[in-house]
């Protein structure tokens, strides 16, 4: 049985907000979807609600999830990072040309138990 969708990352920018949502599979792996709607503010996204908002296709690999976010996601303003994913996001930013944004990301990620 698949778990319910959870917010993995919430970003805001001039054009609004986007949310990377994920759910844990029976195998303990994750699948991801990009949600663009004010519904991104909820903590848990029900399957029924997910059908009624704009979303991407579902992907099952981390690299694909990052591609869903688009080329400049690191430059958007982070609002929430799921505790299980803070290290992954910080590593991506440290290894990018957006290192000058790292302070914003560390501030948001430090609010989670898995801080650096």
C-alpha positions as CSV (number, residue, x, y, z in Angstrom):
1,X,0.0,0.0,0.0
2,X,1.3,3.5,-0.9
3,X,1.4,6.1,1.8
4,X,-0.2,9.5,1.3
5,X,1.4,12.3,-0.5
6,X,3.7,14.5,1.7
7,X,5.2,17.9,1.1
8,X,8.9,17.4,0.3
9,X,9.8,21.0,-0.8
10,X,7.8,24.2,-1.0
11,X,9.3,27.1,-3.0
12,X,8.0,30.6,-3.7
13,X,8.9,33.1,-6.4
14,X,7.3,36.0,-8.3
15,X,5.1,33.6,-10.2
16,X,3.6,31.9,-7.1
17,X,4.4,28.7,-5.3
18,X,5.4,25.2,-6.3
19,X,5.6,22.1,-4.2
20,X,7.4,18.9,-4.8
21,X,5.3,16.2,-3.1
22,X,6.3,12.6,-2.5
23,X,5.0,9.4,-1.1
24,X,6.8,6.4,0.3
25,X,6.2,3.1,-1.5
26,X,6.0,-0.3,0.1
27,X,9.7,-0.8,-0.9
28,X,10.6,2.3,1.2
29,X,11.5,4.1,-2.1
30,X,9.8,7.4,-2.9
31,X,7.9,8.7,-5.9
32,X,7.5,12.4,-6.6
33,X,5.1,14.8,-8.3
34,X,5.3,18.6,-8.8
35,X,2.3,20.5,-7.7
36,X,1.6,24.1,-8.7
37,X,-1.4,25.5,-6.9
38,X,-2.3,27.1,-3.6
39,X,-2.9,23.6,-2.4
40,X,0.8,23.3,-2.0
41,X,0.4,24.9,1.5
42,X,-1.3,21.8,2.9
43,X,0.8,19.4,4.9
44,X,-0.6,16.3,3.3
45,X,-2.2,16.0,-0.1
46,X,-4.9,13.5,-0.5
47,X,-5.1,11.5,-3.8
48,X,-8.5,12.9,-4.5
49,X,-7.3,16.4,-4.1
50,X,-4.2,15.8,-6.2
51,X,-6.4,14.9,-9.1
52,X,-8.1,18.4,-9.1
53,X,-4.9,20.5,-9.1
54,X,-2.2,21.1,-11.7
55,X,0.5,18.5,-11.3
56,X,3.3,16.9,-13.3
57,X,3.6,13.2,-14.1
58,X,4.8,11.0,-11.3
59,X,8.5,10.1,-11.3
60,X,10.4,7.6,-9.2
61,X,14.0,8.8,-9.3
62,X,15.6,11.6,-7.4
63,X,17.2,13.0,-10.6
64,X,13.8,13.1,-12.2
65,X,12.3,14.9,-9.2
66,X,15.0,17.6,-9.5
67,X,14.2,17.9,-13.2
68,X,10.5,18.5,-12.4
69,X,11.6,21.5,-10.3
70,X,13.1,23.2,-13.4
71,X,16.4,24.7,-14.1
72,X,16.4,27.6,-11.6
73,X,14.6,26.0,-8.6
74,X,17.7,26.7,-6.3
75,X,17.2,30.5,-6.9
76,X,13.6,30.4,-5.6
77,X,12.8,31.1,-2.0
78,X,12.6,27.9,0.0
79,X,9.7,27.8,2.5
80,X,9.8,24.2,3.6
81,X,12.1,21.2,3.2
82,X,11.1,17.8,4.4
83,X,13.5,16.6,7.2
84,X,14.5,13.4,5.2
85,X,15.6,15.5,2.2
86,X,17.5,18.4,3.8
87,X,20.9,16.9,3.1
88,X,20.0,16.1,-0.5
89,X,18.9,19.6,-1.3
90,X,21.8,21.2,0.5
91,X,24.3,19.0,-1.4
92,X,22.6,19.9,-4.7
93,X,23.0,23.6,-4.0
94,X,26.6,23.3,-2.7
95,X,27.5,21.6,-6.0
96,X,25.7,24.2,-8.2
97,X,26.4,27.7,-9.4
98,X,23.8,28.9,-6.9
99,X,26.1,28.7,-3.9
100,X,25.2,32.3,-3.0
101,X,21.7,31.1,-2.1
102,X,23.0,28.5,0.4
103,X,22.4,30.7,3.4
104,X,18.6,30.8,2.6
105,X,18.5,27.1,2.3
106,X,20.5,26.4,5.4
107,X,18.1,28.7,7.4
108,X,15.1,26.7,6.2
109,X,16.7,23.3,6.6
110,X,18.0,24.1,10.1
111,X,14.3,24.2,11.3
112,X,14.2,20.4,10.7
113,X,15.8,17.7,12.9
114,X,18.3,16.7,10.2
115,X,20.2,20.0,10.2
116,X,23.8,20.4,9.1
